[in-house]
């Protein structure tokens, strides 16, 4: 039998997000391929905002504006 070639797994970076209304969400996944370069973690906010829009469409509940994002500690 022929062996299958291993597929590349996409890795993620986890972020904690604080909103201006005081709520906090933990462990939001952002693809590692989006991060890095000269912008550092700045592109993560755009990805998280897009996730929030998708969640809002599905649930009908709106999130407030993002106050800050911070990488989750590595376990």
KOLVOLO-18969 format. One line per field, with one value per atom (N, C-alpha, C, CB): residue number from 1; residue in one letter; y, z, x. Coordinates in nm, 3 decimals. Each point is the difference from the previous one (the first is absolute). Glycine has a CB too. Layout:
REM KOLVOLO-18969
torti	NUM/...
numi	a/...
y	Y/...
z	Z/...
x	X/...
END
This chain:
REM KOLVOLO-18969
torti	1/1/1/1/2/2/2/2/3/3/3/3/4/4/4/4/5/5/5/5/6/6/6/6/7/7/7/7/8/8/8/8/9/9/9/9/10/10/10/10/11/11/11/11/12/12/12/12/13/13/13/13/14/14/14/14/15/15/15/15/16/16/16/16/17/17/17/17/18/18/18/18/19/19/19/19/20/20/20/20/21/21/21/21/22/22/22/22/23/23/23/23/24/24/24/24/25/25/25/25/26/26/26/26/27/27/27/27/28/28/28/28/29/29/29/29/30/30/30/30/31/31/31/31/32/32/32/32/33/33/33/33/34/34/34/34/35/35/35/35/36/36/36/36/37/37/37/37/38/38/38/38/39/39/39/39/40/40/40/40/41/41/41/41/42/42/42/42/43/43/43/43/44/44/44/44/45/45/45/45/46/46/46/46/47/47/47/47/48/48/48/48/49/49/49/49/50/50/50/50/51/51/51/51/52/52/52/52/53/53/53/53/54/54/54/54/55/55/55/55/56/56/56/56/57/57/57/57/58/58/58/58/59/59/59/59/60/60/60/60/61/61/61/61/62/62/62/62/63/63/63/63/64/64/64/64/65/65/65/65/66/66/66/66/67/67/67/67/68/68/68/68/69/69/69/69/70/70/70/70/71/71/71/71/72/72/72/72/73/73/73/73/74/74/74/74/75/75/75/75
numi	x/x/x/x/x/x/x/x/x/x/x/x/x/x/x/x/x/x/x/x/x/x/x/x/x/x/x/x/x/x/x/x/x/x/x/x/x/x/x/x/x/x/x/x/x/x/x/x/x/x/x/x/x/x/x/x/x/x/x/x/x/x/x/x/x/x/x/x/x/x/x/x/x/x/x/x/x/x/x/x/x/x/x/x/x/x/x/x/x/x/x/x/x/x/x/x/x/x/x/x/x/x/x/x/x/x/x/x/x/x/x/x/x/x/x/x/x/x/x/x/x/x/x/x/x/x/x/x/x/x/x/x/x/x/x/x/x/x/x/x/x/x/x/x/x/x/x/x/x/x/x/x/x/x/x/x/x/x/x/x/x/x/x/x/x/x/x/x/x/x/x/x/x/x/x/x/x/x/x/x/x/x/x/x/x/x/x/x/x/x/x/x/x/x/x/x/x/x/x/x/x/x/x/x/x/x/x/x/x/x/x/x/x/x/x/x/x/x/x/x/x/x/x/x/x/x/x/x/x/x/x/x/x/x/x/x/x/x/x/x/x/x/x/x/x/x/x/x/x/x/x/x/x/x/x/x/x/x/x/x/x/x/x/x/x/x/x/x/x/x/x/x/x/x/x/x/x/x/x/x/x/x/x/x/x/x/x/x/x/x/x/x/x/x/x/x/x/x/x/x
y	-0.118/0.118/0.124/-0.124/0.225/0.127/0.082/-0.003/0.070/0.088/0.137/-0.126/0.186/0.135/0.098/-0.070/0.178/0.104/0.074/0.024/0.012/0.074/0.138/-0.124/0.163/0.132/0.101/-0.102/0.221/0.107/0.044/0.077/-0.079/0.047/0.150/-0.223/0.291/0.144/0.025/0.045/0.039/0.028/0.133/-0.130/0.140/0.117/0.061/-0.098/0.227/0.071/0.041/0.084/-0.100/0.032/0.140/-0.244/0.318/0.136/0.015/0.087/-0.003/0.044/0.138/-0.135/0.158/0.125/0.070/-0.096/0.223/0.083/0.100/-0.027/0.038/0.092/0.123/-0.191/0.300/0.126/-0.006/0.118/-0.212/-0.012/-0.082/0.019/-0.064/-0.072/-0.151/0.186/-0.241/-0.145/-0.044/0.000/-0.125/-0.058/-0.137/0.126/-0.156/-0.135/-0.055/0.054/-0.182/-0.064/-0.097/0.024/-0.044/-0.101/0.012/-0.147/0.266/0.020/-0.043/0.193/-0.278/-0.056/0.091/-0.230/0.257/0.079/-0.081/0.226/-0.247/-0.075/0.065/-0.078/-0.004/0.051/0.061/-0.173/0.129/0.052/0.148/-0.229/0.279/0.140/0.090/-0.072/0.016/0.079/0.007/-0.066/0.150/0.010/0.117/-0.245/0.248/0.109/0.129/-0.109/0.219/0.130/0.039/0.066/-0.120/0.036/-0.074/0.049/-0.156/-0.077/-0.059/0.146/-0.117/-0.054/0.090/-0.115/0.227/0.094/-0.064/0.182/-0.268/-0.060/-0.089/0.008/-0.051/-0.086/0.073/-0.118/0.247/0.074/-0.004/0.149/-0.137/-0.006/-0.137/0.172/-0.277/-0.137/-0.020/-0.084/0.132/-0.015/0.081/-0.038/0.158/0.081/-0.072/0.210/-0.276/-0.076/-0.118/0.068/-0.135/-0.108/0.053/-0.120/0.237/0.061/0.031/0.097/-0.050/0.027/-0.128/0.194/-0.302/-0.129/-0.051/-0.053/0.068/-0.042/0.084/-0.073/0.203/0.090/-0.040/0.186/-0.220/-0.042/-0.125/0.100/-0.194/-0.127/0.012/-0.115/0.195/0.006/0.117/-0.109/0.213/0.119/0.094/-0.134/0.100/0.085/0.066/-0.147/0.276/0.078/0.007/0.133/-0.135/0.026/0.147/-0.237/0.291/0.139/0.011/0.046/0.075/0.019/-0.065/0.214/-0.259/-0.065/0.106/-0.192/0.170/0.091/-0.041/0.043/-0.173/-0.048/-0.150/0.180/-0.224/-0.143/-0.033/-0.008/-0.114/-0.044/-0.149/0.183/-0.228/-0.142/-0.075/0.047/-0.162/-0.085/-0.065/-0.044/0.021/-0.067/-0.142/0.141/-0.185/-0.136/-0.098/0.085/-0.194/-0.099/-0.102/0.033
z	0.000/0.000/0.000/0.120/-0.187/-0.005/0.124/-0.252/0.300/0.116/-0.046/0.133/-0.054/-0.030/0.051/0.012/-0.087/0.044/0.117/-0.233/0.332/0.113/-0.046/0.161/-0.113/-0.034/0.104/-0.113/0.067/0.091/0.085/-0.164/0.293/0.089/0.019/0.119/-0.125/0.022/0.150/-0.214/0.255/0.142/0.032/0.011/0.112/0.046/0.121/-0.088/0.108/0.119/0.074/-0.110/0.241/0.081/0.059/0.054/-0.055/0.053/0.100/-0.215/0.317/0.091/-0.049/0.200/-0.205/-0.054/0.108/-0.234/0.260/0.093/-0.082/0.185/-0.153/-0.070/0.086/-0.121/0.059/0.073/0.102/-0.200/0.185/0.098/0.122/-0.187/0.190/0.115/-0.014/0.134/-0.239/-0.018/-0.057/-0.036/0.063/-0.045/-0.060/0.177/-0.291/-0.055/-0.003/-0.141/0.168/0.008/-0.115/0.248/-0.283/-0.095/-0.136/0.191/-0.247/-0.136/-0.096/0.071/-0.166/-0.092/-0.120/0.075/-0.103/-0.117/-0.072/0.113/-0.246/-0.073/0.012/-0.160/0.185/0.017/-0.129/0.176/-0.289/-0.129/-0.018/-0.095/0.166/-0.010/0.080/-0.031/0.134/0.092/-0.046/0.187/-0.120/-0.027/-0.091/0.029/-0.078/-0.087/0.079/-0.192/0.123/0.065/0.085/-0.189/0.159/0.073/0.132/-0.216/0.237/0.124/0.018/0.101/0.011/0.032/-0.046/0.194/-0.258/-0.042/-0.092/0.022/-0.117/-0.086/0.075/-0.183/0.304/0.078/0.032/0.098/-0.076/0.034/-0.116/0.152/-0.275/-0.116/-0.012/-0.116/0.143/-0.007/0.108/-0.092/0.213/0.111/-0.026/0.159/-0.216/-0.034/-0.103/0.051/-0.148/-0.099/0.065/-0.177/0.271/0.075/0.077/0.020/0.041/0.075/-0.091/0.160/-0.282/-0.095/-0.035/-0.092/0.071/-0.033/0.118/-0.157/0.278/0.119/0.016/0.111/-0.137/0.010/-0.100/0.077/-0.199/-0.101/0.044/-0.178/0.239/0.039/0.126/-0.106/0.202/0.129/0.011/0.100/-0.179/0.009/0.113/-0.095/0.168/0.110/-0.040/0.171/-0.148/-0.041/0.111/-0.151/0.111/0.092/-0.009/-0.024/0.131/-0.003/-0.069/0.210/-0.219/-0.060/0.086/-0.104/0.038/0.070/0.068/-0.166/0.294/0.076/-0.015/0.164/-0.146/-0.013/-0.030/0.158/-0.219/-0.019/0.055/-0.206/0.259/0.058/-0.024/0.176/-0.209/-0.019/0.130/-0.177/0.161/0.116/0.043/-0.075/0.205/0.045/-0.054/0.208/-0.240/-0.052/0.116/-0.189/0.166/0.107/-0.004/-0.006
x	0.083/-0.083/0.087/-0.181/0.132/0.070/-0.033/-0.003/0.103/-0.022/-0.044/0.172/-0.259/-0.044/0.104/-0.242/0.258/0.090/-0.064/0.098/-0.018/-0.058/-0.046/0.149/-0.265/-0.052/0.046/-0.201/0.222/0.044/-0.119/0.179/-0.160/-0.105/0.016/-0.011/-0.103/0.003/0.006/-0.131/0.225/0.012/-0.068/0.217/-0.260/-0.074/0.068/-0.213/0.188/0.044/-0.126/0.218/-0.217/-0.117/0.014/-0.032/-0.080/-0.002/-0.114/0.099/-0.077/-0.105/-0.043/0.092/-0.223/-0.053/-0.081/-0.005/0.036/-0.077/-0.080/0.173/-0.302/-0.089/-0.022/-0.113/0.071/-0.018/-0.112/0.084/-0.178/-0.108/0.042/-0.164/0.289/0.053/0.001/-0.079/0.017/0.001/0.134/-0.249/0.283/0.126/-0.029/0.132/-0.070/-0.007/0.141/-0.205/0.217/0.130/0.019/-0.003/0.129/0.042/-0.067/0.040/-0.039/-0.049/0.111/-0.152/0.120/0.099/0.021/-0.064/0.193/0.039/0.108/-0.055/0.040/0.102/0.138/-0.177/0.276/0.137/0.053/0.039/-0.090/0.047/-0.034/-0.027/-0.074/-0.042/0.095/-0.239/0.299/0.082/0.145/-0.152/0.228/0.143/0.031/0.020/0.101/0.041/0.015/-0.114/0.107/0.018/-0.119/0.144/-0.263/-0.120/-0.015/-0.106/0.179/-0.010/-0.138/0.173/-0.237/-0.133/-0.114/0.103/-0.073/-0.105/-0.105/0.169/-0.132/-0.103/-0.099/0.166/-0.131/-0.090/-0.130/0.199/-0.194/-0.122/-0.099/0.133/-0.085/-0.089/-0.065/0.141/-0.064/-0.053/-0.106/0.219/-0.192/-0.094/-0.127/0.192/-0.178/-0.118/-0.087/0.128/-0.065/-0.076/-0.072/0.166/-0.098/-0.065/-0.120/0.220/-0.205/-0.111/-0.119/0.166/-0.138/-0.109/-0.075/0.130/-0.056/-0.064/-0.083/0.190/-0.138/-0.073/-0.126/0.215/-0.204/-0.116/-0.109/0.151/-0.112/-0.098/-0.074/0.143/-0.071/-0.061/-0.084/0.191/-0.144/-0.069/-0.097/0.198/-0.173/-0.084/0.040/-0.182/0.288/0.047/0.131/-0.112/0.120/0.115/0.105/-0.148/0.274/0.111/0.034/0.091/-0.037/0.045/0.134/-0.126/0.179/0.132/0.108/-0.079/0.185/0.111/0.086/0.001/0.027/0.085/0.146/-0.186/0.214/0.137/0.002/0.079/0.029/0.023/0.138/-0.150/0.163/0.125/0.014/-0.007/0.126/0.021/-0.029/0.173/-0.237/-0.028/0.131/-0.240/0.257/0.122/0.006/0.001/0.120/0.021/-0.009/0.146/-0.220/-0.015/0.109/-0.242
END
